[in-house]
């Protein structure tokens, strides 16, 4: 059933706030768990931001993209997740109409930006492996920063276009205690393509190519070692390890991306066939945001340099003289 066909009284009756029927202990536990998730998201991405900004050895094009991803995910954890989790726990929107508008505009911008940052990292890794000499000569930190600014502007313009062209600015479903943005059929499809299908296709295609290239490199090294002395077999062992790691990271990346984002966009389309349920909307939206919690684990915690940066940051060694010159790439 298309929600834009409801009149206002039907909408408010359909989306009336349910009564909260949980014990005080469960209520407190929900808030504690929510605070832990928000804290993990904020601190995890903040550590990535500090590491890449502070240590000069990490000032590379790839890490600049990781920085952009961490910034967008930090904003998700700091501004989007708290309001979404409180709304879910309270079973009602308690922040008013104005903040509802700001919330959805900012949430739409920053979550889509996070997805596109992941896609840009996929492009960067593909270029670095497919043509390393061209990559080293042409791709610099400065060019990467320009690309990042451009992507932020494109996502921002898209978000404003949705705001302006989607019917009467936006179809806000603002019954007492609720806060929704309902896109019409056309913009739902556009949003599905721009925010999910296109970046997902880029990620899957390029990371598959990355895996194929890494596998070819490992095979070539094994063949080379077959014609050399046994002492060089360490190269084969290292190449096999790199191949397994590339496959593992690829599998985790695509799996987490699909698990976190696919339910949201599927439910966005089904909302025009079946009646939307408040609890389901909140669940898929929170799952969408959890991608920002897991991203630091995928892109940072798998690497030794990040663990070393955490240790240096927690022990306050980053405030020492010339700490930015400390070697973190072991």
Beta strands, then each sheet from edge to edge (+ up, - down):
strand 1: 171-173
strand 2: 180-182
sheet 1: 1+ 2-
end
